[in-house]
Amino acid sequence: MAKMTKSAFLASLGEILGVSKKEATEKWDKFVEMALKEVRSGGEFNLPGLGKLIKKNRPARTGRNPMTGASIQIPAKTVVKFRVAKSAKDSVL
């Protein structure tokens, strides 16, 4: 099966919800906005049955340049991770 594009996803979502593709796009954008706002403020956003978005602080560390072998300092940063729920893993695998 081919990878689903955003346009195909929104068309399918519109069919499922019984609304136009434009309305489905608006609803999806609001959902994404809500999820990102929750991650920014609380650090995580749970999608029951699918997984959760988690904001994580990654500490500074020493790395190595693969070309020269020289040590470099990698600065600390904040990243967003997605942890897949066990039920989703089990249903796919």
C-alpha angles and dihedrals in degrees: 000000000000123000111271113242123219090251092052090045093052092046090052091046090051091053092049093048093041094237136113122276089250092055091045089053091052092049092047092049090051090049092051090046090052092048093050092047090053093049091049094050105030103023098239144049120200123214103191112229093010110055142260140277112230130190110216133182111227112205125229114269144174116255136178130240104234093210099051103016090231119148116245132186114240111204125231116263143170118247136183118230132186118218114198115225118245091239090055092048092049094049093050097042 
